[in-house]
Amino acid sequence: MSSVLVVDDEPDVRLVTRVILEASGYDVWEAESGEAALDALGGDHLPDVLLLDVRMPGIDGWEVLRRVRGAPGLLRDLPVVIFTADIASAEQAPVALADREFFLSKPFDPDDLVELVGRAAKAAAA
């Protein structure tokens, strides 16, 4: 079973995302901020996919992505799905999306979420 760390400052978004992904067989962890995400990613067990909101107070999603990509070891290669309601933010991303990075706009279709997380999980296994 693949695991996904869902990072979003909105509890309702985390809940809906959790329900959709768990119904599709994923083990879902949650973080309510960029700081909490970095703490979770600093542990011994990494998720297979990081689902990361861009606009959050404090450490935003782009900064989390920069830190993940700059980290040593396996964290650097962690597949990341950026999801945001701010399309302009994605188009003006301060970090270019790489081969293990995907984009999903909010609001999202549940099938699109599952399909994209599945693609990211396959990238993790590759």
TASULTA-V442835 format. One record per residue. N is the residue number from 1. RES is the residue in one small letter. PHI is phi in whole degrees, -180 to 180 (999 if undefined). NEAR is the number of other ideal C-beta (glycine too) atoms within 10 Angstrom. Layout:
N,RES,PHI,NEAR + N,RES,PHI,NEAR
//
This chain:
1,m,999,7 + 2,s,-81,20 + 3,s,-114,16 + 4,v,-131,26 + 5,l,-97,22 + 6,v,-96,27 + 7,v,-117,29 + 8,d,-158,26 + 9,d,-80,18 + 10,e,-99,15 + 11,p,-57,10 + 12,d,-65,8 + 13,v,-66,17 + 14,r,-61,19 + 15,l,-64,13 + 16,v,-61,17 + 17,t,-63,26 + 18,r,-59,16 + 19,v,-60,12 + 20,i,-63,18 + 21,l,-71,22 + 22,e,-65,12 + 23,a,-64,10 + 24,s,-96,17 + 25,g,97,10 + 26,y,-89,24 + 27,d,-89,13 + 28,v,-113,20 + 29,w,-111,17 + 30,e,-129,18 + 31,a,-140,24 + 32,e,-94,15 + 33,s,-159,18 + 34,g,-63,23 + 35,e,-62,14 + 36,a,-65,17 + 37,a,-64,28 + 38,l,-63,18 + 39,d,-63,11 + 40,a,-64,17 + 41,l,-77,20 + 42,g,-86,10 + 43,g,-82,7 + 44,d,-77,4 + 45,h,-115,8 + 46,l,-97,18 + 47,p,-72,22 + 48,d,-81,20 + 49,v,-142,28 + 50,l,-108,29 + 51,l,-104,30 + 52,l,-124,25 + 53,d,-73,26 + 54,v,-88,22 + 55,r,-92,15 + 56,m,-141,24 + 57,p,-68,9 + 58,g,75,10 + 59,i,-77,17 + 60,d,-83,20 + 61,g,-63,25 + 62,w,-65,19 + 63,e,-69,16 + 64,v,-59,25 + 65,l,-62,23 + 66,r,-58,14 + 67,r,-69,15 + 68,v,-62,20 + 69,r,-69,16 + 70,g,-92,9 + 71,a,-79,15 + 72,p,-77,6 + 73,g,74,8 + 74,l,-66,9 + 75,l,-59,16 + 76,r,-58,11 + 77,d,-100,16 + 78,l,-62,23 + 79,p,-65,25 + 80,v,-127,25 + 81,v,-107,22 + 82,i,-84,23 + 83,f,-133,26 + 84,t,-156,22 + 85,a,-88,15 + 86,d,-97,13 + 87,i,-61,11 + 88,a,-60,8 + 89,s,-63,16 + 90,a,-68,16 + 91,e,-71,8 + 92,q,-110,8 + 93,a,-54,17 + 94,p,-74,10 + 95,v,-125,15 + 96,a,-70,6 + 97,l,-72,13 + 98,a,-100,11 + 99,d,-67,9 + 100,r,-104,18 + 101,e,-128,21 + 102,f,-130,18 + 103,f,-129,16 + 104,l,-137,18 + 105,s,-88,14 + 106,k,-104,17 + 107,p,-69,8 + 108,f,-112,18 + 109,d,-80,11 + 110,p,-54,14 + 111,d,-65,10 + 112,d,-64,11 + 113,l,-60,21 + 114,v,-63,17 + 115,e,-64,13 + 116,l,-71,18 + 117,v,-65,27 + 118,g,-62,15 + 119,r,-63,13 + 120,a,-66,23 + 121,a,-64,20 + 122,k,-66,13 + 123,a,-64,18 + 124,a,-67,18 + 125,a,-78,8 + 126,a,-76,9
//
